[in-house]
């Protein structure tokens, strides 16, 4: 699978989203024999209030658009908050390299994750699992037993049958993991770890091959997951994603109970012997 430069990523993202917008949705006539799906470039430019020539240059990566123009394009495309932020971030990536990541020592990260009272684990921008606590391993999988190369949530969701059985809405979760990796790939062009992972997934998962070119982007913040756990049965847990100030690109993912049933299940999980 090939990897493009930031300018190509910005254009590809715009073309993909443009193809998803029905002309009639934005007040444009829908001709019966349109050669392209969705909006044409000039149609999107009209809806966004941008000159067609300027929009073409943006999509071709020949100019750096202003924030106001990007917002107008995002509104015309009907982007959600995450997609809108991704469009702005792609434009920044085109202008220059991202700032260097700050360091958070492995020992400090391990201690931080171990301090959570509920199941917790930490992910980097590639979705690699960097650290986990005992409850996190008992709830999701025994990360310590996995080869280091396999400790990645995209890889596990797409290739591990146990995780397919664990998540009640597995397809939605797996597709979201691919979308989060796509977001990281677009914002970190040339990242060697992402390139290796994408290459590996391409040869092991037909679903990845199907979803990756869609260029969907996602960001996790908070929500609820329903699991079919081999020890606990069906259980719904809330989760939060936190970012340490010392390394904002790291995700601290923690589950917690919001009702008595889930709290009892967490106590059962904590008291159970290791698998």
Secondary structure, DSSP 8 states (H G I E B T S, - for coil): -----HHHHHHHHHHHHHTTS-GGGGT----TT-SSSS--HHHHHHHHT--HHHHHHHHTT-S---HHHHHHHHHHHT--HHHHHHHHHHHHHHHS---------HHHHHHHHHT-SS-EEEE-TT-BEEEE-HHHHHHT--GGGS-GGG-BHHHHHHH-HHHHHHBTTHHHHHHHHHHHHHHHHHHSTT-HHHHHHHHHHHHH-HHHHHHHTT-------EEEEEEEETTTEEEEEEEEEE--GGGTT-EEEEEE--SHHHHHHHHHHHHS---
